[in-house]
């Protein structure tokens, strides 16, 4: 069965803060895997802030369905083909999760860089596979002198195997809120990391 | 946090929307939500209004995010 855009969206959103707070995680996880409770899952997904981004990306690229898999992938993983930026005098809005998430630290008193680090999408190499868990070389988001950076020295963290069924040590894993979402090719992974670094740099420039 | 905070439109001038952000007012670009009106609720991110929402939807979000880690509900909100 091909993964739909709705199911891919559910993979990313099932552990997000709103889903956890409102008790949506299990329903979205089951929907992501089995496609069950379609109507309820869609109702939930449409209420999450990520849906606003899907709508903007879809409209900007003349795609009718905001849950189109291309749109959902573009928001969470970035995309070099779809139009993904909105320019305004003095600022630019990158239609990419790892850009939009950085603002949260300015808006929510008490939100830590560690919170944002878990919420950003990360890609890292698997360095160990255990029962239901994967060890990855995680590049942590840090803040220094008001600017964000990804650490150059990865640390090993353990994430849930989540939606990844087959993998080997050395595979590139994309994860969000410490749950594995998918396996990427090396080319996709390196492009994603480059996009994330670019998004962080753009955010820092605009805050300077 | 995959979350956008709702704010209320206070005024619109010079192609910018002035919104109530708790104890301060801020200007936002509203090209993505061209049909906004004063008193509408919208979601914001990085200087842009990204989506108009209903008062009921805003209330639902406020119920989830306030209080969150010391967050303070905007004075003029629901």
Interface residues (C-beta under 8 A of the other chain):
Chain A: X12 X13 X16 X17 X18 X21 X22 X47 X48 X49 X50 X52 X53 X55 X56 X86 X88 X91 X93 X97 X99 X100 X101 X103 X104 X107 X108 X109 X110 X111 X115 X116 X119 X203 X206
Chain B: X1 X2 X3 X4 X5 X29 X31 X32 X43 X45 X46 X47 X48 X50 X51 X57 X60 X64 X65 X68 X69 X70 X71 X72
